[in-house]
Amino acid sequence: MRYSGLTLGDTRVLVSAENDERWLADERDVDALIVAAREHDASWVVLRSVALPDDFFKLATGMAGRVVQKLINYQLKVAVVGNIASWLEQSTALRALTHESNRGDTLWFVADLNELERRFDATRKKAPCH
């Protein structure tokens, strides 16, 4: 798995290479993701939907919950980036999760990196000035 760190707006993000095959097989893969995020000083991790195993989108397996919770436990926020329309059509629970998650600030489901950057910008503009 190859990663790159990039800055979207003023947010450091860890992104996996676009052409990677499905790779999230076990907890060691999540651990490697955490290490890579730290190495790139990223506060967000981008999980490309095309690289995620089917079980990630089948909420009954618990895989998405375990992955996201572990990343959040390490103070990393998560963006699932890509077209998940076919998964949303199949699952009311996934539709509810994406809707609620996108209202928060720790897990977002977005179409592409441009949308993610717009969300960062919008969030920054809404943040109260101290």
N, C-alpha and C positions, 0 to 999 in steps of 0.2 A: 504494500500500500504506500503510495507516494502522496505527500501532503505539501501544501504550500500555505504560507501565511500571507494574508493581504489585508489592506485597510479599506473598509467601506465606510465612507464618511469619516468619522473619527474612531471607528470600532475595529479592533483587530479580530480577524476571523481566520480559523483554520479550515481549509477546503481540501477535500481529497481530489486527486486527479480525475478529470472528466471521463477518461476512458477505462477506469478501473472496473473490473468485474465485481460481482457481488462478493462481499468480503466479511461482513459482520457475522462471524460464525459462533464466537464464544466470548467469554469474559476477557480473555487475553487481548482480543481485538479492541475492546472498549478501553482496557488499560493502556494499550499502545496509542490510542486516540488521545487519552488524557495526557500522556507523556509528550506527544507531538504538540498538543495545544500549549502546554507549558513552555516547550522549546521555542515556539513561535510567539509567545506572549499574547495568546489569543484569549478573549473572553467569550467568544462564540465558536461553536463547532458546526460546520455545515455538513449534513448528511445528505448526499445526493440520492434521491429516491431510486434512481436506476441501479444504484450499487447496493441497495438494501435488500436483504432476503425477503421473500414473501411473508414469512412469519412475523416480520416487523409490523406489517399492516394488518395482520390477523390478530386483533387485540386479545382474543381469548388465549393466545399462546403466552401472553405476558412479556414477550420479548421487548416490545417498545417501552413498556413501563420500566423494565429492569435497566435498559440502556439509558433512557432519559434520566431516570432517578440517579443512577451512578454518576452521570455527567454533572447533574445539578448538585449532587453531594460534594463534587470537587469545584464548585462555584463556576461551572461552565454553563452557558446557555446554549440552546440547540435550535437550529433551523433545518427543517427537512425541505430541501429544494428540489423542485421538479414537478412534473405532471403526475398527480395521483388520482385523477378523475375516475379511472376504472376501479380503484380500490374504494373510493367514496361511494360509487354506485352500488357496491356490494355490501356496504356496512353502515348502518345507522349509527352504531357506536363510534366508528371512525369519523363520521361526519360531525357528530357531537363533540368529539375530542378536538378536531381541528378548529371548529367554531370557538369553543371555549379557550383553547390554547392561544389562538390568535388574538384574543382579547387581553391576554396577559403579557408578561415580559420575559418568560423563561423558555418557552417552546413555541416556535412559529412554523407554520406550513406555508411556503411561498412558491411561486412558479419559477422564479429565477433569481440570480444574484442582483439584478437591477431592482426587482421588487423588494428584496431584502435591504438593499441600501436605502430605498425610499422609506421603508419602515424605520430604519435607524434614524434617518433625518427627521421624520415626523415625531418620533419619540423624543429626540433631542430638543426639538422645538417646543414640545409640550412640557418638558421638565421645568420645574420651578427654579427661578434664579435665586441664589443665596447671597 
